[in-house]
Amino acid sequence: MNKNHHSICMKDEVTALLSGGGYIQLIGETDSEYKNSFSCDNAVSIALTSFKIAVLRQDGTVFTRWYQDYYMDYYDAETDSFIDVYHTDDWRGITKLCAGNDHIVGLTSGGRVCATGNNDKGQCNVQGWTNIVDIAAGGDITLGLRADGTVVVTGDEQFDICKAKMWKNIKRIFAGDYDAVGIKNDGTLVSTNEDWEQELTGWSDIVTISVGCDTVIGVKSSGRVYAISEDESFKEKLEQWTNIIDAAVADDLSDHYAVGLRSNGKMVSLGSGFWDDTVLGDKRINIDGRENIKTPDGTNARDDRSDYAFSSSNTSGFKLEDIFYTVIGFIIVMVMFGSCNQ
């Protein structure tokens, strides 16, 4: 898939979906004076902060709008007024968007980076970056991948995510609120989270990754996924998904939820937060089966159903039913062969 374009994203209790016709749906806890769905002509990619959605247009410009009404800009004590700190009107030539909790980052075709939003931790200090080929953002931090395979980082240095500065020979980068994952030129993976390192060594053929707080989803070119999660049941169910071309995850200490985009434009969802009628009434609605979600041109997951080697519930590389049917088939062939020789 096009590594620069994402038609699905998640932030806290909100899921955003971009349809093939530029129709954008905001699903979940979006009690706001704004409509929860709208259109944006020539939209090719979306990103979410905790309060605002950013939409990348085909012409390289960026459109933003609020989706939460309780957070309307920043209060400026000097002028006694509210100021919008997100400024993307003058952005041009943007090829990729990403977002942290409260800032938006764009990569230009010339290898420069733009950032806007809250900059209290220095997460928007990207003005001097050059020769950047990939970007990632999470929480209050921004990462940039240089053409030489090294990584630059700016923002909150409280978490180990800044260890990414030590990486070399990287070709893709991904970030969550507290951790980052990188794909190296040889296809192996590295992470700023030491607890994930051992599990990531078994991953291969990854096309994209989504990083949560304690969950990581890696999408294979076959359409199957790897997963790391403290919730073993959640992990096992994720690894049963098929024909996936992109995924997004959001989690916290009690809830884990994820959405997956299939190459036919249909959605799958999973997790403890996907309910219509919870006691609090503020959880996501089930989005299984939603259709016509935008897929990058030429995307075609192989949906290799024999690709089971990574499954946490089966380490043999085969499903038991596959072995059973293989044995039965062999017996039938032998019986037929014996009959022909009589």
C-alpha positions in Angstrom: 0.0 0.0 0.0 1.0 3.6 -0.3 3.0 4.2 2.9 2.1 7.9 2.8 -1.7 7.6 2.7 -4.0 6.3 5.5 -7.8 6.0 5.1 -8.3 4.9 8.8 -7.1 6.3 12.0 -8.0 6.2 15.7 -7.5 8.5 18.7 -8.9 7.8 22.1 -12.6 7.2 21.6 -12.8 8.3 18.0 -12.4 6.5 14.7 -12.1 8.3 11.4 -12.8 6.7 8.1 -12.2 8.1 4.6 -14.4 6.8 1.8 -13.5 6.5 -1.8 -15.5 9.6 -2.6 -13.9 11.9 -0.1 -16.6 11.4 2.5 -15.2 11.3 6.0 -16.9 9.7 9.0 -16.0 10.4 12.6 -17.4 7.6 14.7 -17.5 7.4 18.5 -17.4 9.9 21.3 -17.9 13.0 19.2 -20.5 15.0 21.1 -20.0 18.2 19.2 -21.8 21.1 17.5 -20.0 19.9 14.3 -21.4 17.2 12.1 -19.7 13.8 12.6 -19.4 13.3 8.9 -18.4 15.7 6.1 -16.9 15.7 2.6 -13.5 17.0 1.4 -12.9 17.0 -2.3 -9.8 15.1 -3.5 -9.0 13.8 0.0 -6.3 11.1 0.0 -5.3 10.7 3.7 -6.4 11.6 7.2 -4.8 12.0 10.6 -6.3 12.6 14.1 -5.2 14.6 17.1 -7.2 14.4 20.3 -9.3 17.4 19.1 -8.9 18.0 15.4 -8.8 16.0 12.1 -6.4 16.8 9.4 -7.1 15.9 5.8 -4.5 15.7 3.0 -5.7 16.6 -0.4 -4.4 15.2 -3.7 -2.9 18.6 -4.5 -0.7 18.5 -1.4 -2.7 21.0 0.7 -4.1 20.2 4.1 -7.5 20.9 5.5 -8.3 20.8 9.3 -11.4 21.0 11.4 -12.4 20.5 15.0 -14.4 17.5 16.1 -14.6 18.3 19.9 -16.6 21.3 21.1 -15.1 21.4 24.6 -11.7 22.4 23.3 -11.9 25.5 21.1 -8.4 26.8 20.5 -6.0 28.1 23.1 -6.7 30.9 25.5 -4.3 33.8 25.1 -4.2 35.8 28.4 -2.5 38.8 26.7 -5.3 39.4 24.3 -8.0 37.8 26.4 -9.1 35.7 23.4 -8.9 32.2 22.0 -6.3 31.5 19.3 -6.2 28.6 16.8 -2.7 27.3 17.0 -3.2 24.9 14.1 -2.0 26.6 10.9 -2.0 24.6 7.7 -3.4 27.0 5.1 0.0 27.8 3.7 1.2 24.2 3.6 2.1 23.1 0.0 3.6 19.9 -1.5 2.6 17.7 1.4 3.0 14.0 0.7 2.3 12.5 4.2 0.4 13.5 7.3 0.7 12.2 10.9 -0.5 13.6 14.2 0.3 13.4 18.0 -2.1 14.2 20.8 -2.2 17.9 20.0 0.0 18.5 16.9 -0.1 17.8 13.2 3.0 17.0 11.1 3.4 17.0 7.3 6.2 15.8 5.1 6.9 17.8 1.9 8.0 16.4 -1.5 11.3 18.3 -1.0 12.2 16.4 2.2 11.3 19.2 4.6 8.8 18.9 7.5 6.0 21.2 8.6 4.4 21.0 12.1 1.6 22.9 13.8 -0.3 22.8 17.0 0.7 22.7 20.7 4.5 23.1 21.0 4.9 23.1 24.8 7.3 20.2 24.6 9.1 21.3 21.4 7.2 18.7 19.3 6.8 21.2 16.5 10.5 22.2 16.3 11.2 20.6 12.9 12.2 23.7 10.9 15.8 22.7 10.4 15.1 19.1 9.3 16.2 18.2 5.7 16.5 15.1 3.6 13.5 13.6 5.4 11.8 10.6 3.7 9.3 9.5 6.4 7.7 11.0 9.5 5.9 9.7 12.6 4.2 11.4 15.6 2.8 10.3 18.9 1.9 11.9 22.1 4.1 15.0 22.4 6.9 13.9 20.1 7.8 13.9 16.4 10.2 11.7 14.5 11.8 12.1 11.1 13.6 9.5 9.0 16.6 10.9 7.0 17.5 9.5 3.6 20.7 8.0 5.2 18.6 5.7 7.5 19.1 7.7 10.7 16.3 9.2 12.8 15.8 12.7 14.3 13.5 13.3 17.2 12.0 16.4 18.9 9.6 16.8 21.7 9.0 15.3 25.1 12.1 13.4 26.2 10.4 11.9 29.3 9.9 8.5 27.6 12.3 6.1 25.9 11.0 7.0 22.5 14.0 9.3 22.1 16.2 6.2 21.9 15.2 6.2 18.2 18.0 8.7 17.7 20.4 5.8 18.0 18.9 3.8 15.2 20.7 3.2 11.9 19.7 1.6 8.5 16.0 2.4 9.0 13.6 2.6 6.1 10.2 3.2 7.9 9.2 4.7 11.3 6.1 4.4 13.4 5.2 6.0 16.7 2.6 5.7 19.6 2.3 7.9 22.6 5.2 6.3 24.5 7.1 4.1 22.0 8.4 3.9 18.5 9.0 1.0 16.0 11.3 1.1 13.0 11.7 -1.2 10.0 15.3 -1.7 9.0 16.6 -2.0 5.4 16.9 -5.8 5.9 13.3 -6.1 7.0 14.0 -6.6 10.7 12.4 -4.4 13.3 13.7 -2.3 16.2 11.8 -0.6 19.0 12.3 1.9 21.8 10.4 -0.5 24.0 12.7 -3.2 25.3 9.8 -5.5 26.2 8.8 -5.7 22.6 12.2 -6.4 21.1 12.1 -10.2 21.5 8.6 -10.6 19.9 9.5 -8.3 17.1 12.4 -10.4 16.1 10.0 -13.0 14.7 8.2 -10.5 12.4 8.8 -10.3 8.7 7.4 -9.0 5.4 5.8 -6.0 7.2 4.2 -3.3 5.1 2.8 -1.0 7.8 2.6 -0.8 11.6 0.2 0.8 14.2 1.6 1.5 17.7 -0.7 1.9 20.7 0.1 2.1 24.4 0.7 -1.6 25.0 -0.4 -2.9 21.6 1.4 -3.1 18.3 -0.1 -4.4 15.0 2.1 -5.3 12.1 0.4 -5.8 8.7 2.1 -8.4 6.4 2.0 -8.2 2.6 0.0 -11.4 2.7 -2.9 -9.6 4.4 -2.4 -11.3 7.7 -1.2 -9.5 10.9 1.2 -9.9 13.8 0.3 -8.5 17.1 1.8 -7.7 20.5 -0.7 -7.0 23.4 -0.9 -7.5 27.1 -4.4 -8.9 26.4 -3.7 -12.3 25.0 -7.3 -12.9 23.8 -7.2 -9.6 21.9 -3.9 -10.5 20.3 -5.1 -13.9 19.2 -8.2 -12.5 17.6 -6.2 -9.8 15.8 -4.0 -12.5 14.3 -7.1 -14.2 12.8 -7.8 -11.2 10.5 -7.3 -11.8 6.8 -6.9 -9.7 3.7 -5.8 -6.6 5.7 -3.9 -3.7 4.0 -3.9 -1.2 6.9 -4.8 -1.1 10.6 -5.1 1.3 13.5 -5.1 0.7 17.2 -6.0 2.7 20.3 -5.8 1.4 23.8 -5.5 2.3 27.5 -5.1 0.4 30.7 -8.6 -1.2 30.5 -9.7 -1.1 26.9 -8.1 -2.4 23.7 -9.6 -1.6 20.3 -8.5 -1.8 16.7 -9.8 -1.4 13.2 -8.6 -3.0 10.0 -9.0 -2.1 6.3 -9.4 -4.9 3.8 -8.3 -4.6 0.2 -11.9 -4.7 -0.9 -12.6 -1.4 1.0 -14.5 -3.1 3.9 -13.8 -2.6 7.6 -13.3 -5.0 10.5 -13.2 -3.9 14.1 -12.2 -5.6 17.4 -11.9 -4.8 21.0 -13.5 -4.1 24.4 -14.5 -0.6 23.3 -16.8 -1.4 20.4 -20.3 -1.3 21.7 -23.5 0.6 20.9 -25.1 0.5 24.3 -22.6 0.7 27.2 -23.5 1.9 30.6 -21.7 5.2 30.0 -22.9 5.5 26.4 -19.5 6.8 25.3 -17.9 3.9 23.6 -17.4 3.3 19.9 -20.1 1.8 17.7 -19.4 -1.4 15.9 -18.0 -0.6 12.4 -17.7 -4.1 11.1 -18.8 -4.3 7.5 -18.6 -0.6 6.6 -17.8 -0.4 2.9 -16.3 1.8 0.3 -13.4 2.9 2.4 -10.6 4.4 0.3 -7.9 2.0 -0.7 -4.6 3.1 -2.4 -4.5 2.4 -6.2 -3.0 -1.0 -6.9 -3.4 -2.4 -3.4 -3.8 -6.1 -3.4 -3.2 -8.2 -0.2 -2.5 -11.8 -1.2 -4.8 -13.1 1.6 -2.4 -16.1 2.0 -4.5 -18.4 4.2 -1.6 -20.8 4.6 0.4 -18.1 6.4 -0.1 -19.2 10.0 3.5 -19.4 11.3 3.2 -16.2 13.3 -0.1 -17.2 15.1 0.2 -17.1 18.9 -2.2 -20.0 19.1 -0.2 -22.2 16.7 3.5 -22.1 16.3 3.8 -25.1 14.0 3.2 -23.1 10.9 0.0 -25.0 9.9 -3.6 -25.3 11.1 -4.6 -28.7 12.4 -7.5 -28.9 9.9 -5.0 -28.3 7.1 -3.0 -31.3 8.2 -6.2 -33.4 8.6 -7.4 -32.6 5.1 -3.9 -33.2 3.7 -3.8 -36.7 5.2 -7.4 -37.5 4.0 -6.5 -36.3 0.5 -3.3 -38.5 0.5 -5.4 -41.6 1.6 -7.9 -41.0 -1.1 -5.2 -40.7 -3.8 -3.5 -43.9 -2.5 -6.9 -45.8 -2.6 -7.6 -44.6 -6.2 -4.0 -45.5 -7.2 -4.5 -48.9 -5.8 -7.8 -49.4 -7.6 -6.2 -48.5 -10.9 -3.5 -51.1 -10.5 -6.0 -54.0 -9.8 
